[in-house]
Amino acid sequence: MALFSDENIPPSTPPSSPPSLAVSPKAAPPKLQLPKAYVEKPAPAVKSTPNSSKPLVQMQLNFGQAMRKTCKECRMEYVPSAPEDVALHKKFHAQHTNGVPMDRDFLTKVKSEKAVWHGPQGDFIISLSGSQDPKHWLKKARAVFEMATADLGAVDIPDEKLWGPRFATSGARNKASDAYEEKIDQYKLYLYVDNGRCVGLCLAEGIEKAFRVVEQKKKVDVEKDTETEEESKASELVGAQRSEQLSISQDTDEAAIGISRIWTSRGSRKKGIARALLKCVAKTFLSKVTSKELVAFSQPTEMGTALARRWFGQEYGWHVYID
C-alpha cells in the first residue's frame, strides 16, 4: 500500500503596510496613477447561442481507478480491463482448479528420493525440509506453497522461517523421536502429486502444547474478566470468523505436531487426498509414528474443522493450537 503525504507549505508572509505619506496641509494631495495592469478594461461581449442554456451531460464516468472484479470460484481479485491481470487470473484459476503443474525432471528425482507414500494410480506424496533438501527443490516447492497460501487466504511465511533453523526436541516430541534425534526441522512441507501436478499440500510444524476442543456449553459459567490473557487470546483466535465457533479447554495438553495449513485443489477434493497427507505427516514428521492425540490443527476453517472431525473420528476431544 502506498502512503501519500502532502508537503507542508509554509504560509505566505502577510504584506507589510506601506510607509505613511506626510502631506503638507497647503500642498495639493498627490495624484495616484495605477499601473496599466490594474486599469479596468471592459469585458469582451459574450455572444449567446441558442443552446447555451441546455444542461451538459457527462457521457463517461471517471472513478479515478480501474474497476476490480472478484472471481466467485478462486476468489482472486483482478482488473478485467488489464490484460496482465486477466492472464494472471487465468493461471491462478487453473491452478486452483486443477493443481499446480510441476517440472518432470524435478518430479522424477524427488519421487525416487523423497516419496513417503505411493498411491495405486501412480500418485505419490513427497516431504521436503530446509535441512534435508537442496535450495532449487525448495524453490519449486515454495511456488506451490505460495499458491496454496493465497487460495486459503492464509498469512505467508518467509523463507528464513519456513526453511529455517531446527529446534530441539522436548516433551511429547521425545516420545515420538529416536534418542539420537536431538533436533528436527521446525517445518516440513508435504506435496501430493498426481499426473504431474501438485493437487494437495500440507505444512506441518513442531509444537509443544495445544488446546483440547470441548463441547460448547449453553451457559457461560465463568465471566470474561476472569480469563487469563492467554485464554482470552485463544478464545478470540480459535474459531474467529467461522460459522461454528469452537470451544476449547482453558488448560493446554502436550502436543508434538501442528497442522499449520492443508490444501487440496478444487478439482481433486473429496478424494481422500487431505486424509492421506495427514496420515503421512503422523507417520513421517518425527522418526517414529506420532499418535493422533499429539497432533493439533491451527485455528481451522469450517472446512478444516469438518476434515479434523473426520480424521480424528470424533466431534470433540481433538486439539487446536495458536501459531
C-alpha positions in Angstrom: 0.0 0.0 0.0 1.3 3.4 -0.9 1.1 6.2 1.5 0.9 9.7 0.3 1.7 12.8 2.3 1.0 16.3 1.4 4.0 18.6 1.5 3.9 21.2 4.3 3.7 24.6 2.5 4.6 27.4 4.9 2.0 30.1 5.0 2.9 33.2 3.0 4.1 36.2 5.0 1.4 39.0 5.1 2.4 42.1 3.2 3.8 44.9 5.2 1.9 48.2 5.5 3.2 50.8 3.0 5.0 53.8 4.6 2.7 56.6 5.5 2.9 59.7 3.3 3.5 63.1 5.1 1.2 65.6 3.3 1.5 69.3 3.8 -1.8 71.0 4.6 -1.0 73.6 1.9 0.0 71.1 -0.7 -2.5 69.5 -3.1 -3.0 65.8 -2.5 -0.8 63.8 -4.8 -2.4 62.1 -7.8 -2.0 58.3 -7.7 -1.6 56.6 -11.1 -2.4 52.9 -11.2 -0.2 50.6 -13.2 -1.6 49.6 -16.6 -2.1 46.1 -15.4 -4.6 47.3 -12.8 -6.6 49.5 -15.1 -10.1 48.1 -15.6 -10.8 47.1 -19.2 -14.3 46.4 -20.5 -15.1 42.7 -20.6 -15.5 41.3 -24.1 -19.0 40.7 -25.1 -20.1 37.1 -25.0 -22.2 36.0 -27.9 -25.1 33.9 -26.6 -26.1 30.9 -28.5 -29.5 29.2 -28.7 -28.1 26.1 -26.8 -26.3 28.0 -24.1 -29.0 27.2 -21.5 -29.0 23.5 -22.3 -27.6 21.4 -19.4 -24.4 19.5 -20.1 -24.4 15.7 -19.7 -21.3 13.7 -18.7 -21.2 10.7 -21.1 -18.4 8.8 -19.3 -17.8 8.2 -15.6 -14.2 8.5 -14.3 -13.8 6.9 -11.0 -10.1 7.5 -10.8 -9.2 3.8 -10.9 -9.9 0.7 -12.8 -12.9 -1.4 -11.8 -11.9 -4.6 -10.0 -13.7 -8.0 -10.0 -13.5 -11.0 -7.7 -13.8 -14.5 -9.1 -16.5 -16.4 -7.4 -14.6 -19.7 -7.7 -11.0 -18.9 -6.9 -11.8 -15.7 -5.1 -9.0 -13.8 -6.8 -9.4 -10.1 -7.3 -8.3 -8.7 -10.6 -9.0 -5.9 -13.2 -10.8 -7.3 -16.2 -9.7 -4.4 -18.4 -6.0 -5.1 -17.7 -4.6 -7.9 -20.0 -1.8 -8.8 -17.5 -4.4 -9.1 -14.7 -6.6 -11.3 -16.9 -3.6 -13.6 -17.7 -2.6 -13.8 -14.1 -6.2 -14.7 -13.0 -6.4 -17.3 -15.8 -3.2 -19.0 -14.5 -4.2 -18.8 -10.8 -7.8 -20.1 -11.6 -6.4 -23.1 -13.5 -4.0 -24.0 -10.6 -6.8 -23.5 -8.1 -9.0 -26.0 -10.0 -6.6 -28.5 -11.5 -3.5 -28.2 -9.3 0.0 -26.7 -9.9 2.0 -28.2 -12.8 5.5 -29.3 -11.9 8.7 -29.9 -13.8 9.0 -33.5 -15.0 12.8 -33.8 -14.2 12.1 -32.4 -10.7 9.3 -34.9 -10.1 11.4 -37.8 -11.3 14.2 -37.0 -8.8 12.0 -36.3 -5.8 9.8 -39.3 -6.4 12.8 -41.6 -6.2 14.4 -39.8 -3.2 11.7 -38.1 -1.2 8.5 -40.0 -1.7 6.9 -41.1 1.6 3.8 -42.7 0.1 2.9 -44.2 -3.2 -0.7 -44.5 -4.5 -2.3 -47.1 -6.7 -2.6 -44.8 -9.7 1.0 -43.5 -9.8 0.2 -40.7 -7.4 2.7 -40.1 -4.6 3.5 -37.8 -1.6 6.9 -36.2 -1.1 8.3 -34.5 2.1 10.7 -31.5 1.9 12.5 -29.6 4.6 15.1 -26.9 4.9 17.9 -29.0 6.4 17.5 -32.0 4.1 16.9 -30.8 0.6 18.7 -28.6 -2.0 17.6 -25.0 -2.5 16.4 -25.5 -6.1 14.0 -28.1 -4.8 12.8 -25.8 -2.1 12.3 -23.0 -4.6 9.9 -25.2 -6.7 8.0 -26.3 -3.6 7.8 -22.7 -2.5 5.9 -21.8 -5.6 3.2 -24.4 -4.8 3.1 -23.2 -1.2 2.5 -19.6 -2.2 -0.3 -20.6 -4.5 -2.0 -22.7 -1.7 -1.5 -19.9 0.8 -3.2 -17.4 -1.4 -6.0 -19.8 -2.1 -6.5 -20.4 1.6 -6.2 -16.7 2.4 -3.6 -17.5 5.0 -0.6 -15.5 6.1 2.6 -16.0 4.2 5.7 -17.5 5.9 9.1 -16.1 4.9 11.8 -18.5 3.6 14.0 -17.9 6.6 11.3 -19.2 8.8 9.8 -21.8 6.5 13.2 -23.4 5.8 14.9 -22.0 8.9 16.8 -23.4 11.8 16.0 -26.7 13.5 14.6 -26.8 17.0 15.4 -29.1 19.9 13.0 -32.0 20.7 11.4 -31.9 24.1 8.4 -33.1 26.0 5.9 -35.1 23.9 8.2 -35.0 20.8 10.8 -37.1 22.6 8.2 -39.9 22.9 7.9 -40.0 19.1 11.6 -39.5 18.3 14.6 -41.7 18.5 17.1 -40.9 21.2 19.7 -39.7 18.8 17.4 -37.2 17.1 18.1 -34.1 19.2 16.9 -31.6 16.7 14.3 -31.6 13.9 13.1 -29.1 11.3 10.5 -26.6 12.5 8.5 -27.1 9.3 8.1 -29.9 6.8 6.2 -29.5 3.6 4.2 -32.4 2.1 3.1 -32.3 -1.5 0.6 -34.7 -3.1 1.4 -35.2 -6.8 -0.9 -36.7 -9.4 -0.4 -36.7 -13.2 2.5 -34.2 -13.0 0.5 -31.7 -10.9 0.6 -30.9 -7.2 -3.1 -31.3 -6.2 -2.6 -31.3 -2.4 -0.3 -29.7 0.2 0.2 -29.9 4.0 2.5 -27.8 6.1 3.3 -29.4 9.4 5.4 -27.9 12.2 6.7 -28.9 15.6 4.7 -27.7 18.6 4.8 -28.3 22.3 1.2 -27.6 23.6 -2.3 -27.4 22.3 -5.9 -26.8 23.5 -8.5 -29.5 23.6 -11.7 -28.9 21.7 -14.6 -29.3 24.1 -18.4 -29.4 23.7 -19.8 -25.9 23.8 -21.8 -25.1 26.9 -25.1 -23.3 26.7 -24.4 -21.1 29.7 -21.1 -19.4 30.4 -20.1 -20.3 34.0 -17.0 -18.0 34.1 -17.2 -14.3 33.4 -15.0 -12.8 30.7 -13.0 -10.8 33.1 -11.7 -13.9 34.9 -9.9 -15.2 31.9 -6.2 -15.1 31.7 -4.6 -13.2 28.8 -3.6 -16.4 27.1 -7.0 -17.9 27.4 -8.6 -14.7 26.1 -6.3 -14.7 23.1 -7.1 -18.3 22.4 -10.8 -17.7 22.6 -10.6 -14.8 20.2 -8.4 -16.6 17.6 -9.7 -20.1 17.6 -12.9 -20.2 15.5 -12.9 -16.5 14.8 -14.9 -15.6 11.7 -16.2 -19.1 11.4 -19.8 -20.2 11.1 -19.3 -22.5 14.1 -17.1 -21.2 16.8 -15.0 -23.9 18.6 -14.9 -24.1 22.3 -11.6 -25.0 23.8 -10.2 -26.0 27.2 -8.6 -23.5 29.4 -5.6 -25.7 30.1 -3.2 -27.0 27.5 -2.1 -30.5 26.8 1.2 -31.9 25.4 1.4 -31.9 21.6 4.1 -32.7 19.1 2.9 -31.9 15.6 0.9 -28.9 14.4 -1.0 -28.8 11.0 -0.3 -25.2 10.0 -2.3 -25.5 6.8 -3.7 -28.1 4.5 -4.9 -27.5 0.9 -6.5 -29.5 -1.9 -7.2 -28.2 -5.4 -10.9 -27.7 -6.2 -11.0 -30.5 -8.8 -9.4 -33.0 -6.5 -11.5 -32.6 -3.4 -13.4 -35.4 -1.7 -10.9 -38.0 -3.0 -9.2 -38.7 0.3 -6.1 -36.6 -0.5 -6.2 -34.5 2.6 -6.5 -37.5 4.9 -3.7 -39.3 3.0 -1.5 -36.2 3.7 -2.4 -36.2 7.4 -1.6 -39.9 7.7 1.8 -39.3 6.1 2.5 -36.4 8.5 1.7 -38.5 11.6 4.0 -41.3 10.3 7.0 -39.4 9.0 7.3 -35.9 10.6 9.2 -37.5 13.5 11.3 -40.6 13.4 8.5 -42.6 14.9 4.8 -42.8 14.3 3.0 -40.0 16.2 -0.3 -40.7 17.9 -3.3 -38.6 16.7 -3.6 -37.4 20.3 -0.4 -35.4 19.8 -1.5 -33.8 16.5 -3.3 -30.4 16.5 -4.8 -28.2 13.9 -4.1 -24.5 13.6 -7.3 -22.5 14.0 -9.2 -24.5 11.4 -11.7 -23.0 9.0 -15.2 -24.5 8.6 -13.9 -27.0 6.1 -10.8 -27.6 8.2 -13.0 -28.4 11.2 -15.0 -30.9 9.2 -11.8 -32.5 8.0 -10.4 -32.7 11.5 -13.5 -34.4 12.9 -13.5 -37.0 10.1 -9.8 -37.7 10.6 -10.0 -37.9 14.4 -13.3 -39.7 14.3 -14.9 -37.6 16.9 -16.7 -34.2 17.3 -14.7 -33.1 20.3 -11.6 -34.2 22.2 -9.1 -33.3 19.4 -6.6 -30.4 19.7 -6.1 -27.0 18.2 -3.1 -24.6 18.7 -2.3 -21.0 18.0 0.6 -20.5 15.6 
